[in-house]
Each structure stands twice: as structure tokens, then as C-alpha cells.
Amino acid sequence: MNRNGGPEAPHPNGTTPIDAAERGIDMAWSVLESQPAQEEEDSEENNPQPTAVAGRIGEGLNGVPRRKSATGGTMARVAAGRRVSAHARRARRSGKAARSGGRRARSAAKASTQAARQAIRMVARTAMAVKAGITAAASTTVGVPILLGAVAVLMIVSLLLWFIPTVAAGDGGGCEAGVIEVPDEAKPWVSEAARSSGLGADFIAALMEQESGFRPDAYADDSNGGTWGLLQMNRSVWRGVHPDGADQTPPEGITDPMVHAHYGGMYLKNRLEGVKQLKAAHPDMPFAKLDDLTALVIAHNAGEGNLMKYPDIPSITKRYLDNVRPAIDMGGGCSATAGRTIGKLAPPLAMQPGTLNVDVAATGTPVGRITTYATGQCTWWAAARRLQIGKPVDGYMGDGWMWASSARKLGYPTGGDIQLGDVASFTKGYLGASTDYGHVAIVEEIKDNGSIVISESGGGIPYAWLRTLTKEQANNPNITYIH
């Protein structure tokens, strides 16, 4: 029977099973060759510029928006004069959402198509070898079924490769943004806030872009004593999720990007729950008909008091909503994808599904054997990872910025070309390093373009994550490499 249910057509005179297999391979190859190249679509027009940020919420339901001073250090900016038609705005949103969903499918299809082509090439070569063998030794009847079986197996492999999706190493899955363009150094921060909040990475990235332009050191003065960091959180809000050191100025950990991302995500998760409860308590009010993320943005930007006045909300909040609407429309949350390993060291880093976070247990890093550095600090991870790769460091090298001088005193080679497994010792304040303690990280991969992938920890968070430094960042004199 053929695939349409009809009887099989008789073979032409002189046709062997190998001839049929060869014709099948030719047909499969022609189908693959006819597939259009999976090219990336042209980039979308530039994202709206960050708008001026209203002050963070007050206590209770009496939050009112507060415009931040441009001289206060905030990165939020008003895109003055931006006007787009409602039709164009809707078209852009739906286009971005469709393209974002399509990019991953196209990427997987492209990789699978390439794999299938390679398999079919191998099948074709095998079939030709089989045919030649039969021609040379037609009497070897026992060998023919075996060789035909090999062809069949390879054909099955090629079909499996066609259907199995391919996940590229380094793909962040559901915890990486697809609509919002995120700087490389900020991707771990977005990923962590998405993980700790359960919200979509695009939504998190849109808020960070509006609030701080992805600057962990952003500060804006306001009537409540100022706002800090990636999500521009004030002292009262920070105290609600990170009470330790909240009375300091700035509050403890608020300008450390990974700490801010972790607890900022928790803040958004808690606030979303409060918004849901508020909507449930007032089902007949207009704001209760809003989707949860839109209501969260209004509460985050202008306070629950203004949320309850919807649609009469401040104009600055309306502009804020317009700028983050494409990310709101993406919906969803931080989803898991197939796990993978990253890096060129042995062993490579096992990653937590859908994130840029290292699965420390799966990697087997001996963090429990590190007792001279506090758990969750950058020095703790660097010491454990170096121990794991067979390049242990001394247990008393000091704070992160001190490691460079300590290494020289202890006789460790430093400087020169960057090497896999190096400890990168950052000076205070460079690329988000603590202004008090500096920072250390481990070089996991050196790419052809000169950029490097580092693993790092910090802020008392007991696991590690990845960050990519550009060639220029990696070769800055503010980093000393310990070999």
C-alpha cells in the first residue's frame, strides 16, 4: 500500500531495493533543499525611550505619582512628542509578539533542518556504497539485507533529527526577554527577577528599562528619601522584602544588581498578589476589569490609590503604560526549558532550566568544602569552582578586589592573556562590583570575538549565575586575571 491507501506501483524492470532507496533519498534531499532559509527578520523599530519615572509607592492605598528630578541621577527619560496612532501601535504590538514567538520556532527549525540534511548526506553516501557493493559482489546475498538494514536505520535517524527540536547552548529559554533588547550584562539580572517573581522576562526587562535604563547604580531623589537601583525601589518598599540594613543609605544590597533583582522580583510578586486581592474586593469598579499586569504597572508606578481611580490615572502613568504595553501583551511567566550545560571547563556548568543560574548540585561544585569565605559571596563561589577544576586558591585572599594583590604575594601568575579557569578580580565599583568589596568571578568560556562568559555569585545568594563581558569590558585594566 502507498501512503494514500492505494496499491503499490510495480517496480520498473531492473530496479533493485537499493535503487528505490536512492530515489527516496533524492526526494528527501530535494524537499530539504526547497525549504527557505530561516533568516532572522529585520529588527523592529527602536523601543520607545524610557519615560520619566514617577516616584515609588507610599504606604497603604494613598500612593500618588511623583516626578523625579532629571538631575537626581535617574536614567528614566521622557520621549517628548512621541505620538503614534492607535492602529499603528496595535500593529506593532501584535507584530512583536508574533515575531518573538516565531523566532524560537524558526531557530529550532533551522537547526533541525541542518541536522537532517547532514543525516541524509550520510544516508546517501551509505546507499551509494551499498549499491556499489552489490554491483561488485551480486552473489553475496547475505550482505544485501544487512546493508539494506543499515540504510533503513540511517533513514530513521534522519527522520528523528528532523522532528527533534534543537536547543542551542546558552539559550535562556523562558527567562530571557524576546521583545525588549537587554544589554548582555543585564541578562542575568532580568533572568533572576523573572525567576523570583514568576513573571515574564520581557515584563521585567520593560520595567528595568523604564526605571533605570538597566543601571544598577541609578538614583533619583524624591520626597520619600530617594529611589535606587534597577527597579528604582524606595527604602520602605525595600524594607518589606530585605529588612536587613534597610535603614542604611543606600539600603543594604539595593545597588547590587543580582541582590536587587532577586528581592525586586519578590516585591513584584507580592505586589501582584495584593493587586489581585484588591480587584477581587472591588469587582464592580473599572480597575477590576484590567488585566493583572496592567493593574500591577499602575500600582507600581502610581500607587493603589490611583489604580482605584482608573481610568482617571496620571498622564505620566499613561505614558509609562504605553511604553511597557508590548511586554505586557507578551503575558506568560518564567517557564522552564530543557536543561543544558555551558562553558569550556571540565566539568561544564549545569544550568537550571530556563535561567542563567547554575545548578550547583548538578554541576557538583564542592561549595560545602569552602569554609573561609561566607556562603553566597563571590569569593565563596570562586574558591569552590577553582577547587573543582583543579586550580585551588588560598582560603584567605581577602575581599574580591584584594585577590589580585594577594595572588601576586602568594606566587600565583597574573596578567597577560585571559585563560580558561582564570579568576577575574574586579576593582571596586567596576561593572557592578561592590564599591566596598570589589568582586571575583571565574572565566568559563572565551569566545572567538574576544568576549568572555564568567560565572559568579554574591550578595549572600547561595548559588551562581552567568554573565557575558564584551572584549572591551574583559580587557579593561580594572580586572586582573589570576591564572
N, C-alpha and C positions, 0 to 999 in steps of 0.2 A: 504493500500500500504506500502511496506517496503521502506527503503531508496534508494534502487536501482531501484524503479519503479515497482517492481513485486507485485503480490498479497500477502497479509499477510498469513503466515503459520498458520494453525489452532492450538489452544492451546491444549496441551496434556490433556487427561481426568483427571479431578480433579484439574486442575491448576486454581488458583484464580488470580485476578489482582495484589494482593499483592505478590504472588509467582513470577509473571513476573517482578514486580518492584525490588524484591530482586535479581533476576538473573541479571537485568540490573545494579544494584549497584555492584554486584560481578564482572561483566565485567568491569565496570568503574574503580573499585579498582585495578583489575589486570593490566589494561592499565597504571594506575599511577605508580604501583609498578614496571612495566617494564621499566620506564624511568630511564636512567642512572643518577647517582648522578651528580649534577652540581658542579664539583670541579674546583677550580682555577688552571689555567695552571701553569706549572713550571715557575719561574721567568726568565725573559730574561737575557742574559748575561749583565754584568755591562755596564752602559752607558760609552761612551768614556770620559776620564778625560778632565776637562776644558783645553782648549788650551790657549797659551799666547795671550793676547788681544792687538790688535792694538789700537793706540790712537783714540780718537773720532774725528769726522769730524771737519774741519775748516770752514771758511765762504765760500759760493759760491760753485763752481764746482772744486776747486783745492785741494780737500782733498787727503792726502797721508797717507798710514798706518804708524803708529809709534809704535815700540815695547816697551812695558812697562818694567820697571826695576823690577826684582824679589824682590829686597829689598825695593821697594816703597810701599809695603803693599798690592799689588793686589793679589787676590785669583786665578786669571787665571793662568793655568799651561799648558805646552806643553806635550802632551802624546808622548814622543820621541820614535821613532822606530815603532809606530803603523802602520801596513800595513795590509790591508785586501783586498782580491780580489774583483773585481767589482761584480762578481757573488754573492759572499757571502754577500756583502754589500746590494745589491738589495734584496736578500732573507730576510735579517734581517729586512730591512725597511718594506717590504710588510707584513712580519710576524707580526711585531709590530703593524702595522696599523690594520691588520685583527683582532689580539687579542684584541687590545684596543676597537674596535667596538663591538667585541663579548662579552667582559666582562660584559657590561651593560645589554646586552640581556640575557646572562646566569644568571646574578643576578636576573633580573626580572622574568625569567622563573622559577628559583629555588623557589623564594618567592611565586609565583603564584601556583606552583605545591604543595608546602607545604600547602597553604591555601585550595586548592581544596581537598587535602587528608583529612584535618580536617573536611571540609564540608561533604565529602562523609561518613566519620566515623559517623557524626551526622545523616546523612540520613539513614545509615544502622541501627543505633540504633533505629531510629524512625520507620523504616519499620518493624523491628523485634517486636517492641512494638505493632504496628498496627496488625501484624499477630497474636500475642498472644491475643490481644483484640478480634479479630474476632473469634478465636478458642474458647475463653471463653464465648463469647456472640454473637453467629452467627445470632441470631434473631434480633439484633439491627441494622436493615438495614439502619436507618437514619445516624448512626455514621460512617458507612463504607465510604460513599462518602466524608464525612468531613475529615476523617483520610487520605484517598487517596489524597485528595486535599493538605493536609499538606505535604505529601511525595512529591507531584509534585512541590510545592513551594520550598522545600528544595533542590530538584534536580536542579531547575532553579538557585537557589543561588549558588550551587556548580559550575555550568557551568559559571556563571558570574565571580566567583572568578578565574576560570581557565583563562578567557580571559582578566581580568583587570590587567594591569601591576602594580607592587608594587614598590614604591619609598621609600627607606629606609631613616629614619630621618638622617640628616647630609649629605646626598648626595649633592654634589655641582653642579651636572648637567654639563652643557656645559662650565662652567667657572672653572672647575678643570682639571688638567692635567691627562692624562691616559698613555702616553708613557714615560714621564720624571718623575723620582721619586723626589718628592718635600718634603722637611722636613716639619713637621706639622706646625712649627711656620711661615713658609714662604707661606703656602697655601693662607692665606688672601691677601698677597701681590700680588701673582700671579693672584688671582681672581680679585682684584681691577684693576690691569694693563690690564687684559683681558677685563674688563668691560669698562674702559675708552678709550681703543684703538679700541675695536670691533674685536680684533684679537683672535686667538685660544689660550687657556691656555697653551697647550703644546709648542706652539711657544714662548710665553712669558717666560715660565719656562726654555726652552732651552737657551734663551738669558741670563737670570739671572744666570743660572748655569755656562755658559761660562765666563761671565763678572766678576762675584764676588763670585761664589760658594754660592749664596744666603746670602752673608754677607752685611748687610746694612751699616756697617762701613768701607767697603773696600775702599782703596785709592791707587792710583798709580800716581806717578809724571811723567810728560811729558813736552814737550817743550811749551805746551799751558797753563801750570799752574796747571795741575793735573786733574784727573777724580775721581768722588765719587760715592759711593752707589751701589745699586743692578744692575743697568744698566751702571755703570761707565760713567756718563754724565759729560761733562766739563762745565765750567762756561758759555760759550757762548750759548751752547745748552740749559742749564737750564734757562738762562735768557729769552730765546724765549718762554718758557711756564710758568715760575714762576719769573717774573721780580722783585718782592718784595725781597729785601735782597740779590739779586744776586751778589752784589759786596763784600759781606762778605766772610770770609774764615773760614770754608767752606760755600758755599752759603746757605742761609736760607732754611731749610726744606729738603735739599738734602740727609741728612743721616737719616732722619726719614723714616722708611720703607714704611708706608702707604702713606705718602705725596709723597715720591719718586715714588711709584708705580702708584699713581693717575696721576701725571704730566708726569712721564715717559711713561705711556700709551698714553697720549695726544701727546707727542713728536713723538712716533712711528706712530700714526695715521696721524699726519701732514706730517711726512717724507714719509710715504707710498703714500700719495696723490701727493707729489712732484715727487716721482719716477714714478708714473703713468703718470703724465704730461710730464715728460722727455721722457718716452718711446713713448708717442703719438707724441711728437715733432720730433722724430728721428726714424720713423718706419722701415727704411731700415738698421739700424745699428744692429749688432749682439746682443747687450744687450737688444734691444727691443723685442727679441723673448723669453727672460727669463720670467718665471712666476713672479708674483708681489712680492711674499715673498722672493724668491731668490735674486731678484734685490734689495729689501729692505735690506737684510742682507749685501750684498756687499756695498751698500751705507752707511749703519750704521757702518760697520767695516772699510771701506777704503775710503769713500767719493764718491760723484757722479762723480768726475773726473776719478777715477779708474773704476767706473761702466761703463762709456762710452768707456773705453778701452777693455772691455770684448771681447774675453776670456783671454786677457793678463792681469790678475789680480795678485796681490802679492801672494806668496806661503802661507803666514800666513792667508790670507783671504780664500784661497782654503781649508786649514785645518779647519778653522772656519766653512765654509760651510759644510764640511763633517760631522762635529760633530753635527750640528743642522739639517742636512738633514732629519732624521726621523721625527722630529717635523714639518718641512716644508711640508713633504709628507702627514701629517695628514690633512692639509688645514683647511677650515672652520673657524668659529669665535666663539665668546662667545654667545651661544644660551640659550634661556630660557627653563626651565623645570617647572613642576608643583610646585607651592609654597608649603612650609611646615613650621611647627613650630619646634623649637628646645629649649631644656632646661627643667629643672625640676621646675623652679619657676612659680608662678602664678601671672600674665599671662605669658605663654611661649613667646619666641620671634618669631614673624612672619618674615619670611625671604623673601628677594627679589628673584624672580625666577632665578634659575641658578647661584646664587652667594652665598658668605658667608657674604653678607651685610644684616643688619637688616632693615626691612621695619618699620621704626619708627612710621609712621602714623597708619599702620595696627596693630602694637603692642599696640598702644595707650599710649606710654610713654609720660608723660607730660613735654616735653622739653621746651615748651613755658613758663612754670612757673619758670624756672631756670633763675634768673636774676643776680646772684652774680658771676657766672662763665661764661667765654666767650664761645659763641656758637662754637661748633666744637672742643672743648678741652676735654681731658679725664675727667677732673673734672666736666664739664657740663653734660656729659653722666652719670657718676657715680651718681651724685646728683639726676638726673631725674629718673634713674632706681631705686634707693633706695626709692625715694618718691613713685614710682609706686607700689613697693612690700610692702609698709607699714613700711619701716625702714628708714625714712628720716635722713639726716645728716645736720650738721650745714652749713650755707651758707658761712662761712668764715674760711675754714680749710686750706687755702693756696694752694701752688703748690702740685703736686701729691706726692712728696717724704715727704712733711710736714704732710700729712694726718695721718700718724702713730702717730707722737708725739701729733698732735692736738687732735686726738681721745682719747689718754690717759688723756690729760688735761681736756677734756670735759666729761670724765667718760664713754666713750664707751668701752665695753670689747674688748680686743685684745688678739692675741696669741692663743695657744692651737690648737685643731683640726680645720681643714678647714670646714666651714659650707656653705650651700647654701645661696646665697644672700650676702655673705661677700664682703666687699671692699678689694681688693688686692692693697696695697700701695707698689710700687716698688721704690727701691733706684735709684739714678741717674745712668743711663747707663746700668742697668741690663735688659737683654733680649730685647734690642732695646729701652728701656726707654730713654727719653731725658736726655742728660748729664747736662742740666741746671735745668730742672723742675721735673725730675722723671716721675712717671706715676701712674695712678689708673685704675682699671677695676673691673668688677662685676663677681662673681662666679655664673655661670648659671647652671652648672652640675658637679657632682663629679662621675667619672666612677669607676667601680669595680677594675680596675688596678691602681687606685690612681691618674690617670691623671685628669685634670680639664678643663672644657670649660669656657672661660671667654668672656664677651662682653666688647668692648672698643671703644673709639673714640680718636681723636687727630689731630693735625696739621691744625685745622680750617676747617676740612671736616665735614659738618653738618649731619652726620649720624653715625651709629655704625656698627661694624663687629665682627666676632667671631675669636677666636684663641684657640688652644688646647695647654696646657702646660703638659709636662710629669710629672710623680710623683716626679722625682728628681728636675725638674725646679720649680714645685709648692711648694715644701717643702724647698726651699733654704732660708737661713736667710735674703736674700736681699728682700724678700717680707714679709710684715706684714699684717695680716688679721684682719680687723675690723668687728666685729660681729654686 
